Every structure is written in C-alpha cells, then in structure tokens.
C-alpha cells in the first residue's frame, strides 16, 4: 500500500457550494470506494492538496486521471511512499466555509494522523491558503 501527496491549482475559482465541486466529490468517492483508495482533499482558494492512499496500481490509475484533468494545472507530486496503515481510512474534504478558518477544519480532519511529516504538510498548506492567513 502507498500514500501519494500532491498539490495543484484550479483553472477557475473554487467554492464549496459549486455544483462542479459536488460532482467531483461524488465521482471521486465512487471511484475511490471501487479502487479501495482513501485520503484527504483540502481546498484553499484555487489550490488543492490531496493525500491518496491505497494499492499501488489503483493509485497509479487515479493519479493518471488527475494529471489528465484539464480543470487544474501545475500538479506537483510532493511525496509518494509505502505505508503500513492508512492515515485517512475515510475520505475527507476540507473547505473554508461558514466562517470557519481552513486551519480549524483541517485540524479536525487530521486529528488522528500520527505521521508528523504528513501533519506538517497538511497544516502548512491550510495556513498558507486560509483566507485569514
């Protein structure tokens, strides 16, 4: 099993209420369940940070789809390594909504993560891309 972490930039502004975002979530959750992938998706402004976890081949296929998706660009793989257990056994998503800062939302989503490097990457992303930052 592997964990992949990447960032990218949306070509258009992203808002939690957007139908497009809800569609992406619906399709991603369906595909991830089928492929035994889990992870975390954090959106701050036009930037995305995603952690994907699961078997190598389905992870490769998912990342290939992500790379080919024209809705975003500047996809940068930050890390990829073997893991013994998942940090995010359930699919989660963090948005800055309803007055909550992205850092607060992310703090709740990563509450059970024990890997200090992963925690730092996700928290750092939230701090940089939070409207209040």
Order of alpha helices (4+ residues) and beta strands (2+ residues): beta-alpha-beta-beta-alpha-beta-beta-alpha-alpha
